[in-house]
Amino acid sequence: MQVSELLCRIAERGVSLRCGWAEDRLHYAPKDALGPELLAELRRHKLEVIEVLREDEKMRRTGIIQSERQVFDLAREVFGLEEDRSDDTGTPDAAGY
C-alpha cells in the first residue's frame, strides 16, 4: 500500500495523526479505530508518514509550500478535483482532467 492510500484510509476512519519534531514517534487517536492491517501498514511506513506530517505542519506555520504533493493537495482542495480523473486507459477524460 502506498503512503497516500494509507493516509486516506486512516482519515476515512476518523483517526488523527500527529508527531513531534524531536523524536520519530507517531501518535494517533482514537486508538481502537485502526485494525491490525492498517496498524501494520502504519508501522511499515512510519518514517514516511512522519515526513508528510512534519512537511504539512511546516507549511501551516510558514505559509510556504514544501513539496509537489502539497501543490496537488491544495489544488484538489481549492478546485474540488478528485484524485484520478482518467478513464481505464489512463488518458484524460472528456473534461480534460
TIROTOR-290416 format. One record per residue (C-alpha): residue in three letters; z, x, y; residue number from 1. Coordinates in pm, whole numbers. Each point is the difference from the previous one (the first is absolute). Layout:
# residues N
+-----+--------+--------+--------+-----+
:   r :     up :   east :  north :   k :
+-----+--------+--------+--------+-----+
: Ala :      Z :      X :      Y : NUM :
...
+-----+--------+--------+--------+-----+
***
This chain:
# residues 97
+-----+--------+--------+--------+-----+
:   r :     up :   east :  north :   k :
+-----+--------+--------+--------+-----+
: Met :      0 :      0 :      0 :   1 :
: Gln :    -85 :    128 :    347 :   2 :
: Val :    270 :     23 :    267 :   3 :
: Ser :   -167 :   -266 :    216 :   4 :
: Glu :     -1 :   -248 :   -289 :   5 :
: Leu :    360 :     88 :    -84 :   6 :
: Leu :    113 :    -59 :    359 :   7 :
: Cys :   -183 :   -335 :     10 :   8 :
: Arg :    161 :   -114 :   -324 :   9 :
: Ile :    344 :    107 :    125 :  10 :
: Ala :    -54 :   -184 :    330 :  11 :
: Glu :   -113 :   -314 :   -185 :  12 :
: Arg :    342 :     -6 :   -167 :  13 :
: Gly :    174 :     14 :    338 :  14 :
: Val :    141 :    348 :    -57 :  15 :
: Ser :     62 :    223 :    300 :  16 :
: Leu :    -23 :    377 :    -33 :  17 :
: Arg :    154 :    267 :    219 :  18 :
: Cys :     66 :    371 :    -16 :  19 :
: Gly :    185 :    261 :    199 :  20 :
: Trp :   -148 :    292 :    188 :  21 :
: Ala :    226 :    268 :   -147 :  22 :
: Glu :    -21 :    -73 :   -370 :  23 :
: Asp :   -267 :   -133 :   -236 :  24 :
: Arg :    185 :   -314 :   -107 :  25 :
: Leu :   -141 :   -350 :    -11 :  26 :
: His :    211 :   -307 :     63 :  27 :
: Tyr :   -118 :   -349 :    -83 :  28 :
: Ala :    145 :   -348 :     20 :  29 :
: Pro :     55 :   -235 :   -164 :  30 :
: Lys :     70 :    217 :   -302 :  31 :
: Asp :    -75 :   -267 :   -262 :  32 :
: Ala :   -345 :    -92 :    140 :  33 :
: Leu :   -184 :    288 :   -169 :  34 :
: Gly :    -74 :    -27 :   -369 :  35 :
: Pro :    -10 :    301 :   -233 :  36 :
: Glu :   -376 :     55 :     49 :  37 :
: Leu :     12 :     10 :    380 :  38 :
: Leu :    314 :    210 :     -3 :  39 :
: Ala :   -169 :    254 :   -229 :  40 :
: Glu :   -305 :     11 :    229 :  41 :
: Leu :    223 :     39 :    305 :  42 :
: Arg :    172 :    296 :   -165 :  43 :
: Arg :   -337 :    147 :    -97 :  44 :
: His :   -133 :    -24 :    358 :  45 :
: Lys :    330 :     63 :    177 :  46 :
: Leu :   -112 :    293 :    219 :  47 :
: Glu :   -323 :   -172 :    101 :  48 :
: Val :    188 :   -318 :     95 :  49 :
: Ile :    249 :    204 :    205 :  50 :
: Glu :   -290 :    168 :    180 :  51 :
: Val :   -150 :   -339 :     91 :  52 :
: Leu :    337 :   -134 :    121 :  53 :
: Arg :     66 :    305 :    216 :  54 :
: Glu :   -352 :     -9 :    139 :  55 :
: Asp :     36 :   -367 :     94 :  56 :
: Glu :    342 :     52 :    158 :  57 :
: Lys :   -132 :    290 :    207 :  58 :
: Met :   -284 :   -221 :    126 :  59 :
: Arg :    246 :   -275 :     98 :  60 :
: Arg :    217 :    247 :    192 :  61 :
: Thr :   -277 :    196 :    172 :  62 :
: Gly :   -283 :   -255 :     20 :  63 :
: Ile :   -236 :    266 :   -138 :  64 :
: Ile :   -204 :    -77 :   -310 :  65 :
: Gln :     70 :    265 :   -263 :  66 :
: Ser :   -270 :    -69 :   -259 :  67 :
: Glu :   -329 :   -167 :    -82 :  68 :
: Arg :    189 :   -248 :   -218 :  69 :
: Gln :    193 :   -122 :    304 :  70 :
: Val :   -328 :    -58 :    187 :  71 :
: Phe :   -125 :   -227 :   -278 :  72 :
: Asp :    336 :   -177 :    -35 :  73 :
: Leu :      4 :    -66 :    374 :  74 :
: Ala :   -360 :   -127 :     -6 :  75 :
: Arg :     80 :   -239 :   -285 :  76 :
: Glu :    305 :   -125 :    189 :  77 :
: Val :   -181 :    -47 :    333 :  78 :
: Phe :   -330 :   -135 :   -131 :  79 :
: Gly :    129 :   -178 :   -309 :  80 :
: Leu :   -227 :    193 :   -235 :  81 :
: Glu :     70 :     -5 :   -370 :  82 :
: Glu :     36 :    311 :   -214 :  83 :
: Asp :   -342 :    -28 :   -168 :  84 :
: Arg :   -283 :   -207 :    144 :  85 :
: Ser :   -274 :    111 :   -240 :  86 :
: Asp :   -169 :   -180 :   -287 :  87 :
: Asp :      5 :    120 :   -361 :  88 :
: Thr :   -266 :    263 :     68 :  89 :
: Gly :    212 :    173 :    263 :  90 :
: Thr :   -238 :    -88 :    282 :  91 :
: Pro :    113 :   -176 :    318 :  92 :
: Asp :     -6 :   -379 :     -4 :  93 :
: Ala :   -226 :   -211 :    220 :  94 :
: Ala :    241 :     26 :    293 :  95 :
: Gly :    -49 :    377 :      2 :  96 :
: Tyr :    352 :     96 :   -102 :  97 :
+-----+--------+--------+--------+-----+
***
